[in-house]
Amino acid sequence: MNIPMDLVDNLIKGIWPFARIGGMVMVMPILGSDMLPARIKIYLVLGLCFFLNDKFVNFPVIDFSISTYILIIYQILIGVAIGFILQAIYQVFLMTGMLIGNQMGLGFAQLQDPENGVSVPQLSQFFGMLFLLLFINFNGHLRLIQIGIESFDTIPIGISQLNLTTVQDYAGWGAWIFARGLQLALPVTAALIIINFGFGILAKAAPQLNIFSIGFPIMLLCGFFLLWITLPNALLFFHELLELGFEKVNDMLKIQ
């Protein structure tokens, strides 16, 4: 059976979108989770590449030279950069849960994070699941996939020059994660520090009272109460972070 050469060329050219979209799916929230089998991820990437079939004619021919391998790695890095920004926002919520949990005395309570496959504090797990639910609710996964597909129009296959200012911002994302996580956790953390300070004063004023035996349950109750009254603002904060993340992605995909 003779296979049409056009079909063979399209299959070979499919390596370009497979590399970029595969890199994005590998690190983006939910789809990049360790809970999702690798086989499902491959099928998903192949399905997304199907929607780019009409763009295959504009993709360069693969000659399997050294420059081609470098170009494939470059496409993977573009996809990783797209998904990493949203992954950073997910880490903001994990950071928030860790800060609040340690202040409440729940730092020792560790749970397995299904997204990253590592142990995280219990409250980090709660904030992580909250992030994933909100991410789906705001159609963040669909928007990110759409950006990945549209990136072939803004950054064609080739060594394109990215927006260097935005790319350099990646070096500061570690500080950005800590700053945003601290900003989200600051109201609850500050209130718990004041309560702890009051316990310290009371323990000095009345040493005969066993303050620390009742301090732990009181801190837990106060912490959960403060979480309950601050969560609505956290949802608004998340929406702002999500829009900021997509804005960063769009800025990165602009060619100078």
C-alpha positions in Angstrom: 0.0 0.0 0.0 1.4 3.3 -1.1 1.2 6.1 1.5 0.7 9.6 0.0 3.8 11.7 0.4 1.7 14.7 1.6 0.5 12.6 4.5 4.0 11.6 5.4 5.2 15.2 5.2 2.3 16.3 7.5 3.1 13.6 10.0 6.7 14.6 10.1 5.9 18.3 10.4 3.6 17.4 13.3 6.8 17.2 15.4 6.8 21.0 15.7 3.4 21.5 17.4 3.9 18.3 19.4 7.2 19.7 20.9 5.7 23.1 21.8 2.3 22.0 23.1 3.9 19.0 24.8 6.2 21.3 26.7 3.3 23.4 27.7 1.2 20.5 28.9 4.1 19.0 30.8 4.3 21.9 33.2 0.9 23.6 33.2 -1.5 23.0 36.2 -4.0 20.1 36.1 -2.8 18.6 32.8 0.8 18.5 34.0 -0.2 16.7 37.2 1.5 13.5 38.1 -2.0 12.0 38.6 -2.6 12.1 34.8 -0.9 9.1 33.1 1.7 9.9 30.5 -0.2 8.0 27.9 -3.3 10.3 28.4 -1.0 13.4 28.1 0.4 12.1 24.8 -3.1 11.5 23.4 -4.1 14.9 24.5 -1.2 16.6 22.9 -1.8 14.6 19.7 -5.5 15.7 19.8 -4.5 19.4 20.1 -2.0 19.0 17.3 -4.9 17.9 15.1 -6.4 21.4 15.3 -3.2 22.8 13.8 -3.3 20.6 10.7 -4.1 23.5 8.5 -0.9 25.3 9.6 1.3 22.3 8.8 1.9 23.7 5.3 3.7 26.7 6.8 5.9 24.7 9.0 9.5 24.1 7.8 10.6 20.7 6.5 12.4 18.5 9.0 15.8 17.3 7.7 17.0 15.9 11.1 20.1 17.9 11.2 21.7 19.5 14.3 20.0 22.8 13.7 16.6 21.0 13.5 17.2 19.3 16.9 18.1 22.7 18.4 14.9 24.2 16.9 12.8 21.4 18.4 14.4 22.0 21.8 13.6 25.7 21.3 9.9 24.8 20.7 9.8 22.8 23.9 11.2 25.7 25.8 8.6 28.0 24.5 5.9 25.6 25.6 7.5 25.2 29.0 7.6 29.0 29.4 3.9 29.3 28.6 2.9 26.7 31.2 5.4 27.8 33.8 3.8 31.2 34.4 0.5 29.5 35.5 2.4 26.9 37.5 4.0 29.8 39.4 0.6 31.1 40.4 -0.2 27.6 41.7 2.9 27.7 43.8 1.7 31.1 45.3 -1.2 29.3 46.8 1.0 26.5 48.2 3.2 29.2 49.7 0.2 30.8 51.3 -0.9 27.6 52.9 2.5 26.9 54.2 2.9 30.3 55.8 -0.6 30.2 57.5 -0.2 26.5 58.5 3.1 27.1 60.2 1.7 30.0 62.1 -1.4 28.0 63.2 0.8 25.1 64.3 -0.2 22.8 61.5 3.2 22.7 59.9 3.7 19.2 61.1 0.6 17.9 59.3 1.8 16.8 55.9 -0.3 15.5 53.0 0.7 14.2 49.6 0.2 16.8 46.9 -1.2 15.0 43.9 -0.3 17.8 41.5 3.5 17.7 42.2 3.8 14.3 44.0 5.5 15.7 47.1 4.5 16.2 50.7 3.1 19.6 51.6 1.4 21.0 54.7 -2.2 20.3 55.1 -3.3 23.9 54.5 -1.1 24.0 51.4 -3.1 21.1 50.1 -6.3 22.9 50.8 -5.2 26.0 49.0 -3.8 23.9 46.1 -7.1 22.2 45.6 -8.9 25.5 45.9 -6.6 26.9 43.1 -7.3 23.9 40.8 -11.1 24.3 41.3 -11.0 28.0 40.6 -8.6 27.5 37.7 -11.2 25.2 36.0 -14.1 27.4 37.0 -12.5 30.4 35.2 -11.7 28.2 32.2 -8.0 28.8 32.8 -7.0 25.4 31.2 -9.0 26.2 28.1 -7.5 29.7 27.8 -4.0 28.4 28.2 -4.5 25.8 25.5 -5.9 28.4 23.2 -2.8 30.6 23.9 -0.6 27.7 23.1 -2.4 27.0 19.8 -2.4 30.7 18.8 1.3 31.0 19.7 2.1 29.5 16.3 0.8 32.7 14.7 2.7 35.1 17.0 5.9 33.0 17.1 6.2 31.0 13.9 8.5 27.9 13.9 12.0 29.2 13.9 14.5 31.0 16.2 12.2 34.0 16.8 13.3 36.8 19.1 11.1 36.9 22.2 10.3 39.9 24.2 13.5 40.0 26.2 12.2 42.2 28.9 9.5 39.7 29.8 12.0 36.8 29.5 14.3 38.4 31.9 11.4 38.7 34.4 11.7 34.9 34.8 14.7 35.4 37.0 12.6 37.3 39.5 9.7 34.8 39.6 11.0 33.2 42.8 10.8 36.5 44.6 7.4 37.2 43.0 6.0 33.8 44.3 7.2 34.6 47.8 5.9 38.2 47.7 2.4 37.3 46.4 2.2 34.3 48.8 3.1 36.6 51.7 0.6 39.2 50.5 -2.2 36.6 50.4 -1.3 35.1 53.8 -0.4 38.4 55.6 -3.9 39.2 57.1 -4.2 35.8 58.8 -0.6 35.5 59.7 -0.4 39.0 61.2 -3.5 38.3 63.3 -2.1 35.0 64.6 1.2 36.7 65.5 -0.7 39.2 67.6 -2.6 36.4 69.3 0.7 34.6 70.0 2.1 37.9 71.4 -0.9 38.2 73.7 -0.3 34.6 74.9 3.3 35.5 75.7 2.3 38.5 77.7 -0.3 36.5 79.6 2.2 33.7 80.3 4.6 36.2 81.8 1.9 38.0 83.8 0.4 34.8 85.2 3.1 32.0 85.2 0.8 29.8 87.3 -1.6 29.5 84.3 -0.7 26.8 81.8 -1.2 29.1 78.8 0.5 26.9 76.3 -1.7 23.9 77.0 -4.7 25.8 75.8 -2.9 28.0 73.3 -2.7 25.4 70.6 -6.4 24.7 70.2 -7.2 28.4 70.5 -4.7 29.2 67.7 -6.4 26.5 65.6 -9.8 27.9 66.2 -8.7 31.5 65.5 -6.8 30.4 62.4 -9.8 28.6 60.9 -12.1 31.6 61.8 -9.7 34.0 60.1 -9.5 31.8 57.0 -13.3 31.7 56.9 -13.6 35.5 56.9 -10.7 36.1 54.5 -11.4 33.5 51.8 -13.8 35.7 49.8 -11.0 38.2 49.3 -8.6 35.4 48.4 -10.9 34.4 45.5 -10.7 37.9 44.1 -7.0 37.9 44.6 -6.7 34.7 42.7 -8.7 36.1 39.8 -6.3 39.1 39.6 -3.3 36.7 39.7 -4.8 34.6 36.9 -5.4 37.6 34.7 -1.8 38.8 35.5 -0.5 35.4 34.5 -2.2 35.4 31.1 -1.0 39.0 30.6 2.5 37.9 31.2 2.1 35.0 28.8 0.8 37.3 26.1 3.6 39.8 26.6 6.2 36.9 26.3 4.7 35.8 23.0 5.1 39.2 21.4 8.0 39.4 19.0 10.3 42.4 19.2 
